[in-house]
Amino acid sequence: GADRDDAGALLRRGPDGDAGPDAPVGPDPGRDPDAGRPGRAASAGPRSRRTPIRLERGAVDDTFEATDQLLRTPDVQVVVDGYNVSMEGWPHLDARTQRDRLVGLLSGVAARAGARIQVVFDGDDDGRRPAVGAALAVRVHYTPVGVEADDVVIEMVGRLPSELPVVVVSSDRRVRDGARASGANVVSSAALLEWDRR
């Protein structure tokens, strides 16, 4: 089924993946997160910066062509600002139905594009998780009370290995700016929904 996670544990998780209460909230820029792991050589100096995916000539941000290219990039990790997209797509529906629709849509995106997708929702306001009737290739995270999905999305991008291409889906300016500052590409909520309709 869809993996579900408490985003608070993600924020508490240290660079080694431990989730102890004293684990740092953000990545330690002076430590290589792969140092000491089997098959990984420790690097000298700070962690390298992620390089954004270069769009093919003629592709313009937030167009179908650019979105298609970004989602089909090998090994791409997609981080989605959940309610930002669902409110764009289905503003007339209740929160639970929006979540269900978005997780279903993202499962289709993962199947079509081969992307690894994580979606973050603000809290779990009605106590119910998205309905899961089949195995989904989407990891669903919920923020704890008082923590915005925006903060978790930006944090997740910073924690993903810098050698992996990352695409953030949001129309929120702070999320988009934070993602770009970490070397991620950005797709607007409307562009993702348009890509799915084709």
N, C-alpha and C positions, 0 to 999 in steps of 0.2 A: 504494500500500500504506500501511500504518500508518507514520506518521513515527516514527522511533526516534532517541533523543537520549541523550547522556551528560549526566546531571544535573550533573556536575562542571563541564562547560563552561557550563551555565546559571548556576551559582553564580559563575563567574569573569567572566561577561558583564557589561560595564558598562552604564550607562543608555542608551548609544547603540547597544547591541547588539553592540559589539565584544567579543571574547573574549580579549584580550591578557592576558599573565601578570600585569600590574600593574593590571588593571581592578578596581575596587572590588567587594567581595562583595555589598554591599547597595545599595539605592537611595540616592541622595544626596538627603536631604529638602530641601535648599536649592536644588535645580536642577530645572527643568521638563524632563522627558524629551522633550517635543515641541518644545522651543525649537530653532530653526534648521532644522526639517524643513519641506519644502514644504507649504504649505497650513495650517501651524500657527502660531499667534501665540504668541510668548513671553509667559509670564505673569510678573507682578511678585510676588515672594515665593515661599514654599514651595508644594510640590505640594498640591493639594486632597485632602481625605480622601474615600474612597469612602463612599457612602451605601448601607446594606443595602437589599435589595429589601423593600418593605413588603407583608406578606401581607394578602390580602383578609380582610375581617371574617369571623370564625369559623374561620379556618384556624389550626391549632396546629402548632408545630414538630414535625418527624419523623412527621407523619401522611401518609397517601397524598395528601390534598388539598394540603397545604403543599408536599410534594415535587413534585407535578405542577405546581403554579403556579411554583415556582422553576425547574424544568428547562425550562419552556416560556416563560420570560421572554425577550423579544427581546434578541439579542446576548449572552446569558449565556455566561460562561466557566466551565466546571466543572473543578475540579482534584481528582483522586481520589488518596487515600492507598491505593495498590494492595493491599499485603498485608493491610491492615486490613480491606478489603472482602472480599478473596478468602478470608481465614481465617474470616470470618463466614459466607460462603456455602458453601465447600467445604473444611472443615477436614481431611477425611479424604484429600484428594488431595495429590499431590506439588506442589512449588512451580511447576514448569514448567506442569503442567496447570491449576493455579489461575490462572496468568498468562494462559494461552490462553483459559480460560473467561471471565475478567474482561474481557479485551480484546474478545471476541465480544459479551458482554453490553453493554459500553459503546458498541460500534458500533451495536447496536440502539437504545440510549437516544438516541444522536445522531440516528439516522434518525427516530425517533418524535417527539422533542422539538425537534429543530433546534439543540441545544446544541453548542458547541465544547468538546471534552473533551480533557484531558491527564491522564495517569495516571503516577504515580511509584512505582517499585518499589525496594526496598533492593537495591543491587548487581545482579549477574547471576550468582548463585551456581553455576549449573551450566553457564555458558558458552553457553546457548541462548536465543534470543529467542522471543517468542510466534510461533506459526505464523500466517502471513498468506496466505490463499487468495484474498482479494478485497480491493479497495480499502476501506480503513477510514477513518472520520472521527475517529480517535483518535490523539493524539500520545503515544507511549510514551517515558518517561524512566527511566534507571537511575542510581542514585547510585554514585559511586566508593566503593571500599573505605574504611570508616571514617566515611562520611557517612550519616546516617539519612534515610530518606524524609521523616520528620516535618519535619526542618529544611528540606529542599528544597521541600516543599509550602508551608510558611509563607513562605519566600523568594519563591516564584513568585507568591503572592498579592500580596505587597508590590510586585512588579515590574510586574504588570499595570496598564494605564492606569486611573486612578481613576474615569474616566467610565464604565467598563464594569462591569456587574453581575457578581459572582463568587459562585459556590457551591462550597464545599469539602465533599467527602464523606469523612467519617472518624468513628469513634467514640472516637478517642484524645483525651483531655481536653486535652493540650498543643496538639495540632493545632487542635482546635476553638477554644480560647481565643485562639491566635495568629491564626487566620482572622478571628474576630470583632473582634479588636483592629485589624485592617486593613480593617474595614467589610464583610467578606464574610458571606454567609449560610452556614449549616452544615446539612448533612443527614447523619444517622447512616448507617452502613453497612447496618444492618438496614432502614432506611426506603428506601434505594435498591433493595435486593434485593426488597423488598415491592412497590415501584412497578413493577419489571420483571416481576413475576409476574402483574400485572393486565392 
